[in-house]
Amino acid sequence: MPDRKPALALMANPGERRAALDIAREIERRGFAGISVSSSFGNMSQCVGLGFATQRIPFATAIAPIYAQAIDEFAQNAAYLHEVSGGRFQFGIGIAHAPAYARFEVKPGTPLGDTRAFVEKFKAHTEYGPLPPVILAALRKRMIALSAEIGDGVVFANGSRAFMPDSLSALPEAKRRDPNFFIGNRVRTCISDDVAEAKAALRRSMAGYWLMPNYRNYWKETGYADEMATAERLIAEGRAGEMPNYLTDRWLDDCTLYGPAARVREGVEAWRAAGITTPVVVPISPDGDQTAALRTVFRAFD
């Protein structure tokens, strides 16, 4: 079994926030590489909890949407997290998606321009103390290149493993080899000896991403033009609810991990071979129970 464990995604669902901190301590005790916190349910607040609940493990927002609050407020919170965690916090940022814009009541501009402006203004806030590393969420090459120019790392979500070496060619070789430059990918993962059940769970979990134009454009680029044409036809015909039925095995094999524990462990190593230095397992359970999914991952990597 590989000595290096992946990082894990952990969400603090309403009503389970204190329990999530207990799980975080167990993730740390078991030696996983980090904790990644998605944008749901206030991930900056969750990271404050992680800063006190854990002692050694790195943790990150993946991602904090740049439109969610004022840059000054982000800088104050991030500086606090950096200080109280002893430098373990990574500030993962991104532009998020259209549903989030409606929730934030904002009208975004251009992804590259807005991200560049955000990072420049964020880093200018030195009055609150040292700031954490800034990790940029990316899918396509221009944002990947921007992460090398202005950031301290790049994080993908649901990337194409087959296409990843081509994607990472947008990074200078020095960045790809720099151990301090974070390169991660959040991979939806369902561990089960019942392969059909695992694939069905992932189809339910991932279908929403096929509805998002930015993801469809990315997957067209990575070799899934036929699949994305099907997705766009379903949307145009008002049949988006059928989307889970159309996620192909070919796409699942490339963009997710599923099946028995040994297969998933091999998949994590394959992601490393593709250039992702920190694979982030996002545990999925057929019954939707995050804790059950995490327990399965714990057993798989013991």
Secondary structure as UniProt FT lines:
FT   STRAND          7..9
FT   TURN            14..15
FT   HELIX           17..29
FT   TURN            30..31
FT   STRAND          35..37
FT   TURN            40..41
FT   HELIX           43..53
FT   STRAND          59..61
FT   STRAND          64..65
FT   TURN            66..67
FT   HELIX           71..84
FT   TURN            85..86
FT   STRAND          89..94
FT   HELIX           98..104
FT   HELIX           111..124
FT   TURN            127..128
FT   STRAND          134..137
FT   HELIX           141..150
FT   STRAND          153..157
FT   TURN            161..163
FT   HELIX           164..168
FT   TURN            169..170
FT   HELIX           173..177
FT   TURN            179..180
FT   STRAND          182..191
FT   HELIX           195..206
FT   HELIX           207..211
FT   HELIX           213..221
FT   TURN            222..223
FT   HELIX           225..236
FT   TURN            237..238
FT   HELIX           240..246
FT   HELIX           249..255
FT   STRAND          257..259
FT   HELIX           261..273
FT   TURN            274..275
FT   STRAND          278..283
FT   TURN            286..287
FT   HELIX           290..300
//
